[in-house]
């Protein structure tokens, strides 16, 4: 049917590929909410869990660190655990995006809109 239309046939293929990519990206965004990473600080005394999108979902603090004198230390450990979780979430998100773009034949390191 598209024979003889030259580049219009190729355009149809490109549009179909773009629609497939859009669907895969939407699914990946949804999947990022169910992938969890754990950031730690203080040799595991404070743990922060986040989704691969970077949303903090839980915080676990070992009770041994609670002391009135150590308030600043505890605050620093909590902050460090959250930052570690966010960093891991960002790395995991980049890994998932690389898998998606690789499967679509896109160039490595191509930035997509998220």
N, CA, C and O atoms as a GROMACS GRO file, in nm:
protein
  456
    1UNK      N    1   0.081  -0.120   0.000
    1UNK     CA    2   0.000   0.000   0.000
    1UNK      C    3   0.086   0.127   0.000
    1UNK      O    4   0.054   0.225  -0.068
    2UNK      N    5   0.194   0.126   0.075
    2UNK     CA    6   0.282   0.242   0.079
    2UNK      C    7   0.392   0.234  -0.026
    2UNK      O    8   0.480   0.319  -0.031
    3UNK      N    9   0.387   0.131  -0.109
    3UNK     CA   10   0.489   0.115  -0.212
    3UNK      C   11   0.484   0.233  -0.308
    3UNK      O   12   0.377   0.275  -0.352
    4UNK      N   13   0.599   0.286  -0.339
    4UNK     CA   14   0.607   0.397  -0.432
    4UNK      C   15   0.595   0.532  -0.363
    4UNK      O   16   0.607   0.636  -0.428
    5UNK      N   17   0.572   0.532  -0.233
    5UNK     CA   18   0.560   0.659  -0.163
    5UNK      C   19   0.694   0.705  -0.105
    5UNK      O   20   0.702   0.810  -0.041
    6UNK      N   21   0.796   0.626  -0.126
    6UNK     CA   22   0.931   0.665  -0.084
    6UNK      C   23   0.942   0.683   0.066
    6UNK      O   24   0.914   0.591   0.143
    7UNK      N   25   0.983   0.801   0.108
    7UNK     CA   26   1.011   0.826   0.249
    7UNK      C   27   0.886   0.829   0.336
    7UNK      O   28   0.897   0.824   0.458
    8UNK      N   29   0.768   0.835   0.278
    8UNK     CA   30   0.645   0.832   0.358
    8UNK      C   31   0.629   0.698   0.428
    8UNK      O   32   0.579   0.692   0.540
    9UNK      N   33   0.671   0.591   0.362
    9UNK     CA   34   0.667   0.459   0.424
    9UNK      C   35   0.759   0.453   0.544
    9UNK      O   36   0.724   0.396   0.647
   10UNK      N   37   0.878   0.511   0.529
   10UNK     CA   38   0.974   0.517   0.640
   10UNK      C   39   0.920   0.603   0.753
   10UNK      O   40   0.944   0.573   0.870
   11UNK      N   41   0.847   0.708   0.719
   11UNK     CA   42   0.789   0.796   0.821
   11UNK      C   43   0.687   0.719   0.904
   11UNK      O   44   0.678   0.738   1.025
   12UNK      N   45   0.611   0.633   0.838
   12UNK     CA   46   0.514   0.551   0.910
   12UNK      C   47   0.582   0.459   1.009
   12UNK      O   48   0.535   0.442   1.122
   13UNK      N   49   0.694   0.401   0.967
   13UNK     CA   50   0.771   0.315   1.057
   13UNK      C   51   0.825   0.394   1.175
   13UNK      O   52   0.823   0.348   1.289
   14UNK      N   53   0.873   0.516   1.147
   14UNK     CA   54   0.926   0.600   1.253
   14UNK      C   55   0.817   0.638   1.352
   14UNK      O   56   0.841   0.641   1.473
   15UNK      N   57   0.699   0.668   1.303
   15UNK     CA   58   0.588   0.705   1.392
   15UNK      C   59   0.549   0.586   1.480
   15UNK      O   60   0.522   0.603   1.599
   16UNK      N   61   0.547   0.468   1.421
   16UNK     CA   62   0.513   0.348   1.499
   16UNK      C   63   0.619   0.324   1.606
   16UNK      O   64   0.586   0.292   1.720
   17UNK      N   65   0.747   0.339   1.570
   17UNK     CA   66   0.856   0.320   1.666
   17UNK      C   67   0.846   0.425   1.778
   17UNK      O   68   0.871   0.393   1.894
   18UNK      N   69   0.810   0.548   1.744
   18UNK     CA   70   0.797   0.653   1.844
   18UNK      C   71   0.683   0.621   1.941
   18UNK      O   72   0.696   0.645   2.061
   19UNK      N   73   0.574   0.568   1.890
   19UNK     CA   74   0.461   0.530   1.975
   19UNK      C   75   0.501   0.416   2.069
   19UNK      O   76   0.465   0.416   2.186
   20UNK      N   77   0.575   0.319   2.016
   20UNK     CA   78   0.621   0.208   2.098
   20UNK      C   79   0.714   0.258   2.208
   20UNK      O   80   0.704   0.216   2.323
   21UNK      N   81   0.803   0.350   2.173
   21UNK     CA   82   0.896   0.406   2.271
   21UNK      C   83   0.820   0.482   2.378
   21UNK      O   84   0.853   0.471   2.497
   22UNK      N   85   0.720   0.557   2.339
   22UNK     CA   86   0.640   0.633   2.435
   22UNK      C   87   0.572   0.537   2.533
   22UNK      O   88   0.567   0.564   2.653
   23UNK      N   89   0.520   0.426   2.483
   23UNK     CA   90   0.458   0.327   2.569
   23UNK      C   91   0.558   0.264   2.665
   23UNK      O   92   0.528   0.244   2.783
   24UNK      N   93   0.676   0.233   2.614
   24UNK     CA   94   0.780   0.173   2.699
   24UNK      C   95   0.828   0.271   2.805
   24UNK      O   96   0.855   0.232   2.919
   25UNK      N   97   0.839   0.399   2.769
   25UNK     CA   98   0.882   0.499   2.866
   25UNK      C   99   0.777   0.517   2.976
   25UNK      O  100   0.811   0.533   3.093
   26UNK      N  101   0.650   0.515   2.937
   26UNK     CA  102   0.543   0.527   3.037
   26UNK      C  103   0.547   0.408   3.132
   26UNK      O  104   0.531   0.424   3.253
   27UNK      N  105   0.569   0.289   3.078
   27UNK     CA  106   0.577   0.169   3.162
   27UNK      C  107   0.698   0.178   3.255
   27UNK      O  108   0.690   0.140   3.372
   28UNK      N  109   0.810   0.226   3.202
   28UNK     CA  110   0.930   0.238   3.285
   28UNK      C  111   0.907   0.336   3.399
   28UNK      O  112   0.950   0.312   3.512
   29UNK      N  113   0.841   0.447   3.371
   29UNK     CA  114   0.810   0.545   3.476
   29UNK      C  115   0.726   0.480   3.586
   29UNK      O  116   0.748   0.504   3.704
   30UNK      N  117   0.630   0.400   3.545
   30UNK     CA  118   0.547   0.329   3.642
   30UNK      C  119   0.630   0.227   3.721
   30UNK      O  120   0.613   0.213   3.842
   31UNK      N  121   0.719   0.158   3.652
   31UNK     CA  122   0.804   0.058   3.718
   31UNK      C  123   0.898   0.122   3.820
   31UNK      O  124   0.932   0.059   3.920
   32UNK      N  125   0.940   0.245   3.796
   32UNK     CA  126   1.032   0.313   3.887
   32UNK      C  127   0.972   0.328   4.028
   32UNK      O  128   1.045   0.340   4.126
   33UNK      N  129   0.840   0.327   4.035
   33UNK     CA  130   0.775   0.337   4.166
   33UNK      C  131   0.781   0.207   4.245
   33UNK      O  132   0.757   0.207   4.365
   34UNK      N  133   0.814   0.097   4.178
   34UNK     CA  134   0.819  -0.031   4.248
   34UNK      C  135   0.963  -0.084   4.264
   34UNK      O  136   0.983  -0.194   4.315
   35UNK      N  137   1.060  -0.007   4.220
   35UNK     CA  138   1.201  -0.042   4.239
   35UNK      C  139   1.251   0.036   4.359
   35UNK      O  140   1.241   0.159   4.363
   36UNK      N  141   1.305  -0.035   4.458
   36UNK     CA  142   1.350   0.030   4.580
   36UNK      C  143   1.502   0.020   4.595
   36UNK      O  144   1.564  -0.080   4.558
   37UNK      N  145   1.560   0.125   4.650
   37UNK     CA  146   1.703   0.128   4.683
   37UNK      C  147   1.714   0.169   4.830
   37UNK      O  148   1.627   0.237   4.884
   38UNK      N  149   1.823   0.125   4.894
   38UNK     CA  150   1.846   0.158   5.035
   38UNK      C  151   1.977   0.233   5.047
   38UNK      O  152   2.082   0.185   5.002
   39UNK      N  153   1.972   0.350   5.106
   39UNK     CA  154   2.092   0.427   5.136
   39UNK      C  155   2.126   0.409   5.283
   39UNK      O  156   2.038   0.396   5.367
   40UNK      N  157   2.256   0.408   5.313
   40UNK     CA  158   2.299   0.384   5.451
   40UNK      C  159   2.401   0.488   5.494
   40UNK      O  160   2.469   0.549   5.412
   41UNK      N  161   2.409   0.505   5.625
   41UNK     CA  162   2.516   0.585   5.683
   41UNK      C  163   2.546   0.528   5.820
   41UNK      O  164   2.468   0.451   5.876
   42UNK      N  165   2.662   0.567   5.874
   42UNK     CA  166   2.701   0.518   6.007
   42UNK      C  167   2.714   0.368   6.011
   42UNK      O  168   2.672   0.304   6.108
   43UNK      N  169   2.772   0.309   5.907
   43UNK     CA  170   2.790   0.163   5.898
   43UNK      C  171   2.658   0.089   5.916
   43UNK      O  172   2.653  -0.016   5.981
   44UNK      N  173   2.552   0.143   5.858
   44UNK     CA  174   2.422   0.076   5.862
   44UNK      C  175   2.335   0.114   5.981
   44UNK      O  176   2.226   0.058   5.997
   45UNK      N  177   2.379   0.206   6.064
   45UNK     CA  178   2.299   0.248   6.179
   45UNK      C  179   2.174   0.326   6.136
   45UNK      O  180   2.072   0.322   6.204
   46UNK      N  181   2.184   0.396   6.024
   46UNK     CA  182   2.070   0.468   5.969
   46UNK      C  183   2.053   0.424   5.824
   46UNK      O  184   2.148   0.426   5.746
   47UNK      N  185   1.930   0.383   5.790
   47UNK     CA  186   1.900   0.338   5.655
   47UNK      C  187   1.778   0.412   5.602
   47UNK      O  188   1.677   0.424   5.671
   48UNK      N  189   1.789   0.462   5.481
   48UNK     CA  190   1.679   0.531   5.415
   48UNK      C  191   1.643   0.451   5.290
   48UNK      O  192   1.730   0.417   5.211
   49UNK      N  193   1.515   0.422   5.273
   49UNK     CA  194   1.468   0.350   5.156
   49UNK      C  195   1.390   0.446   5.066
   49UNK      O  196   1.308   0.525   5.114
   50UNK      N  197   1.417   0.439   4.937
   50UNK     CA  198   1.351   0.528   4.841
   50UNK      C  199   1.316   0.448   4.715
   50UNK      O  200   1.375   0.344   4.688
   51UNK      N  201   1.220   0.500   4.639
   51UNK     CA  202   1.192   0.441   4.509
   51UNK      C  203   1.301   0.486   4.412
   51UNK      O  204   1.378   0.578   4.442
   52UNK      N  205   1.307   0.423   4.296
   52UNK     CA  206   1.406   0.462   4.196
   52UNK      C  207   1.379   0.602   4.142
   52UNK      O  208   1.464   0.662   4.077
   53UNK      N  209   1.260   0.655   4.170
   53UNK     CA  210   1.229   0.793   4.133
   53UNK      C  211   1.280   0.890   4.238
   53UNK      O  212   1.274   1.012   4.218
   54UNK      N  213   1.331   0.839   4.350
   54UNK     CA  214   1.388   0.924   4.454
   54UNK      C  215   1.293   0.959   4.567
   54UNK      O  216   1.328   1.039   4.654
   55UNK      N  217   1.174   0.900   4.567
   55UNK     CA  218   1.078   0.929   4.673
   55UNK      C  219   1.113   0.848   4.797
   55UNK      O  220   1.116   0.725   4.792
   56UNK      N  221   1.138   0.916   4.908
   56UNK     CA  222   1.173   0.850   5.033
   56UNK      C  223   1.050   0.776   5.086
   56UNK      O  224   0.943   0.835   5.100
   57UNK      N  225   1.066   0.646   5.115
   57UNK     CA  226   0.952   0.566   5.161
   57UNK      C  227   0.965   0.520   5.305
   57UNK      O  228   0.863   0.498   5.372
   58UNK      N  229   1.087   0.506   5.356
   58UNK     CA  230   1.102   0.467   5.496
   58UNK      C  231   1.240   0.505   5.547
   58UNK      O  232   1.334   0.529   5.471
   59UNK      N  233   1.248   0.510   5.679
   59UNK     CA  234   1.371   0.544   5.748
   59UNK      C  235   1.384   0.449   5.865
   59UNK      O  236   1.291   0.434   5.944
   60UNK      N  237   1.500   0.385   5.879
   60UNK     CA  238   1.524   0.290   5.988
   60UNK      C  239   1.646   0.338   6.065
   60UNK      O  240   1.754   0.355   6.010
   61UNK      N  241   1.626   0.358   6.196
   61UNK     CA  242   1.733   0.409   6.280
   61UNK      C  243   1.758   0.309   6.392
   61UNK      O  244   1.667   0.272   6.467
   62UNK      N  245   1.883   0.264   6.403
   62UNK     CA  246   1.920   0.172   6.510
   62UNK      C  247   1.908   0.247   6.643
   62UNK      O  248   1.963   0.356   6.658
   63UNK      N  249   1.836   0.189   6.740
   63UNK     CA  250   1.815   0.259   6.868
   63UNK      C  251   1.943   0.287   6.946
   63UNK      O  252   1.943   0.371   7.036
   64UNK      N  253   2.051   0.220   6.914
   64UNK     CA  254   2.175   0.239   6.989
   64UNK      C  255   2.234   0.379   6.970
   64UNK      O  256   2.320   0.420   7.048
   65UNK      N  257   2.189   0.452   6.869
   65UNK     CA  258   2.248   0.584   6.845
   65UNK      C  259   2.174   0.696   6.919
   65UNK      O  260   2.217   0.812   6.913
   66UNK      N  261   2.067   0.664   6.988
   66UNK     CA  262   1.992   0.769   7.057
   66UNK      C  263   2.055   0.806   7.190
   66UNK      O  264   2.060   0.726   7.284
   67UNK      N  265   2.102   0.927   7.194
   67UNK     CA  266   2.160   0.985   7.315
   67UNK      C  267   2.147   1.135   7.301
   67UNK      O  268   2.172   1.190   7.193
   68UNK      N  269   2.110   1.201   7.405
   68UNK     CA  270   2.091   1.345   7.401
   68UNK      C  271   2.217   1.417   7.353
   68UNK      O  272   2.208   1.518   7.282
   69UNK      N  273   2.332   1.366   7.390
   69UNK     CA  274   2.458   1.430   7.352
   69UNK      C  275   2.490   1.415   7.203
   69UNK      O  276   2.569   1.491   7.148
   70UNK      N  277   2.428   1.316   7.139
   70UNK     CA  278   2.460   1.285   7.000
   70UNK      C  279   2.357   1.336   6.901
   70UNK      O  280   2.352   1.288   6.788
   71UNK      N  281   2.276   1.432   6.939
   71UNK     CA  282   2.169   1.482   6.852
   71UNK      C  283   2.222   1.524   6.716
   71UNK      O  284   2.165   1.485   6.613
   72UNK      N  285   2.328   1.602   6.712
   72UNK     CA  286   2.383   1.648   6.584
   72UNK      C  287   2.436   1.533   6.501
   72UNK      O  288   2.419   1.532   6.379
   73UNK      N  289   2.500   1.436   6.566
   73UNK     CA  290   2.552   1.320   6.495
   73UNK      C  291   2.438   1.242   6.431
   73UNK      O  292   2.447   1.202   6.315
   74UNK      N  293   2.329   1.222   6.506
   74UNK     CA  294   2.213   1.149   6.452
   74UNK      C  295   2.153   1.225   6.334
   74UNK      O  296   2.120   1.163   6.233
   75UNK      N  297   2.140   1.354   6.345
   75UNK     CA  298   2.086   1.434   6.235
   75UNK      C  299   2.175   1.422   6.111
   75UNK      O  300   2.125   1.408   6.000
   76UNK      N  301   2.306   1.426   6.131
   76UNK     CA  302   2.399   1.412   6.019
   76UNK      C  303   2.388   1.274   5.954
   76UNK      O  304   2.393   1.262   5.832
   77UNK      N  305   2.374   1.171   6.037
   77UNK     CA  306   2.361   1.034   5.984
   77UNK      C  307   2.232   1.019   5.904
   77UNK      O  308   2.231   0.955   5.798
   78UNK      N  309   2.124   1.077   5.953
   78UNK     CA  310   1.997   1.070   5.881
   78UNK      C  311   2.009   1.140   5.746
   78UNK      O  312   1.969   1.086   5.643
   79UNK      N  313   2.064   1.259   5.747
   79UNK     CA  314   2.083   1.333   5.623
   79UNK      C  315   2.172   1.256   5.525
   79UNK      O  316   2.142   1.251   5.406
   80UNK      N  317   2.279   1.196   5.574
   80UNK     CA  318   2.370   1.120   5.489
   80UNK      C  319   2.299   0.998   5.429
   80UNK      O  320   2.321   0.966   5.312
   81UNK      N  321   2.216   0.931   5.507
   81UNK     CA  322   2.143   0.813   5.457
   81UNK      C  323   2.045   0.854   5.348
   81UNK      O  324   2.032   0.785   5.247
   82UNK      N  325   1.976   0.965   5.368
   82UNK     CA  326   1.880   1.013   5.268
   82UNK      C  327   1.953   1.050   5.139
   82UNK      O  328   1.908   1.015   5.030
   83UNK      N  329   2.064   1.120   5.151
   83UNK     CA  330   2.141   1.157   5.031
   83UNK      C  331   2.192   1.034   4.959
   83UNK      O  332   2.194   1.030   4.836
   84UNK      N  333   2.235   0.932   5.034
   84UNK     CA  334   2.283   0.808   4.974
   84UNK      C  335   2.169   0.738   4.900
   84UNK      O  336   2.189   0.687   4.790
   85UNK      N  337   2.051   0.736   4.960
   85UNK     CA  338   1.935   0.673   4.895
   85UNK      C  339   1.899   0.747   4.767
   85UNK      O  340   1.869   0.684   4.666
   86UNK      N  341   1.901   0.880   4.770
   86UNK     CA  342   1.869   0.959   4.652
   86UNK      C  343   1.972   0.936   4.541
   86UNK      O  344   1.936   0.927   4.424
   87UNK      N  345   2.100   0.926   4.578
   87UNK     CA  346   2.206   0.900   4.481
   87UNK      C  347   2.186   0.763   4.417
   87UNK      O  348   2.197   0.747   4.295
   88UNK      N  349   2.155   0.663   4.500
   88UNK     CA  350   2.133   0.528   4.447
   88UNK      C  351   2.009   0.524   4.359
   88UNK      O  352   2.007   0.453   4.258
   89UNK      N  353   1.907   0.598   4.396
   89UNK     CA  354   1.786   0.603   4.314
   89UNK      C  355   1.817   0.663   4.178
   89UNK      O  356   1.769   0.613   4.076
   90UNK      N  357   1.896   0.769   4.175
   90UNK     CA  358   1.934   0.832   4.050
   90UNK      C  359   2.015   0.736   3.962
   90UNK      O  360   1.993   0.728   3.841
   91UNK      N  361   2.108   0.665   4.024
   91UNK     CA  362   2.189   0.568   3.951
   91UNK      C  363   2.103   0.456   3.894
   91UNK      O  364   2.120   0.415   3.780
   92UNK      N  365   2.009   0.406   3.976
   92UNK     CA  366   1.923   0.296   3.931
   92UNK      C  367   1.832   0.342   3.818
   92UNK      O  368   1.808   0.268   3.722
   93UNK      N  369   1.782   0.464   3.830
   93UNK     CA  370   1.698   0.520   3.724
   93UNK      C  371   1.777   0.529   3.594
   93UNK      O  372   1.725   0.497   3.487
   94UNK      N  373   1.902   0.573   3.603
   94UNK     CA  374   1.987   0.583   3.483
   94UNK      C  375   2.013   0.445   3.423
   94UNK      O  376   2.015   0.430   3.301
   95UNK      N  377   2.032   0.344   3.509
   95UNK     CA  378   2.052   0.207   3.460
   95UNK      C  379   1.929   0.158   3.384
   95UNK      O  380   1.941   0.098   3.277
   96UNK      N  381   1.811   0.182   3.441
   96UNK     CA  382   1.687   0.139   3.376
   96UNK      C  383   1.667   0.212   3.244
   96UNK      O  384   1.623   0.152   3.146
   97UNK      N  385   1.699   0.340   3.240
   97UNK     CA  386   1.685   0.418   3.118
   97UNK      C  387   1.783   0.366   3.012
   97UNK      O  388   1.748   0.359   2.894
   98UNK      N  389   1.903   0.330   3.054
   98UNK     CA  390   2.001   0.276   2.959
   98UNK      C  391   1.951   0.146   2.898
   98UNK      O  392   1.970   0.122   2.779
   99UNK      N  393   1.888   0.062   2.980
   99UNK     CA  394   1.832  -0.064   2.928
   99UNK      C  395   1.725  -0.034   2.823
   99UNK      O  396   1.720  -0.100   2.719
  100UNK      N  397   1.640   0.065   2.851
  100UNK     CA  398   1.533   0.100   2.759
  100UNK      C  399   1.589   0.154   2.628
  100UNK      O  400   1.548   0.110   2.520
  101UNK      N  401   1.681   0.249   2.636
  101UNK     CA  402   1.733   0.310   2.514
  101UNK      C  403   1.816   0.210   2.433
  101UNK      O  404   1.817   0.214   2.310
  102UNK      N  405   1.885   0.120   2.503
  102UNK     CA  406   1.964   0.018   2.434
  102UNK      C  407   1.872  -0.074   2.354
  102UNK      O  408   1.902  -0.110   2.240
  103UNK      N  409   1.760  -0.112   2.414
  103UNK     CA  410   1.664  -0.200   2.348
  103UNK      C  411   1.596  -0.135   2.230
  103UNK      O  412   1.547  -0.204   2.141
  104UNK      N  413   1.593  -0.003   2.228
  104UNK     CA  414   1.530   0.070   2.118
  104UNK      C  415   1.628   0.110   2.010
  104UNK      O  416   1.590   0.168   1.908
  105UNK      N  417   1.756   0.079   2.033
  105UNK     CA  418   1.858   0.112   1.934
  105UNK      C  419   1.898   0.259   1.935
  105UNK      O  420   1.953   0.309   1.837
  106UNK      N  421   1.870   0.328   2.046
  106UNK     CA  422   1.910   0.468   2.056
  106UNK      C  423   2.055   0.477   2.099
  106UNK      O  424   2.108   0.384   2.160
  107UNK      N  425   2.122   0.588   2.069
  107UNK     CA  426   2.261   0.603   2.108
  107UNK      C  427   2.278   0.602   2.260
  107UNK      O  428   2.193   0.655   2.332
  108UNK      N  429   2.386   0.544   2.307
  108UNK     CA  430   2.415   0.541   2.450
  108UNK      C  431   2.430   0.683   2.502
  108UNK      O  432   2.488   0.769   2.436
  109UNK      N  433   2.376   0.707   2.620
  109UNK     CA  434   2.386   0.838   2.683
  109UNK      C  435   2.287   0.940   2.633
  109UNK      O  436   2.292   1.056   2.674
  110UNK      N  437   2.196   0.900   2.545
  110UNK     CA  438   2.096   0.994   2.495
  110UNK      C  439   2.004   1.033   2.609
  110UNK      O  440   1.950   0.947   2.677
  111UNK      N  441   1.986   1.162   2.628
  111UNK     CA  442   1.899   1.213   2.735
  111UNK      C  443   1.756   1.215   2.686
  111UNK      O  444   1.725   1.272   2.581
  112UNK      N  445   1.668   1.152   2.766
  112UNK     CA  446   1.527   1.154   2.733
  112UNK      C  447   1.456   1.242   2.836
  112UNK      O  448   1.514   1.277   2.938
  113UNK      N  449   1.332   1.277   2.809
  113UNK     CA  450   1.265   1.380   2.891
  113UNK      C  451   1.223   1.338   3.030
  113UNK      O  452   1.105   1.350   3.062
  114UNK      N  453   1.314   1.288   3.116
  114UNK     CA  454   1.288   1.267   3.257
  114UNK      C  455   1.407   1.223   3.330
  114UNK      O  456   1.401   1.201   3.451
   0.00000   0.00000   0.00000
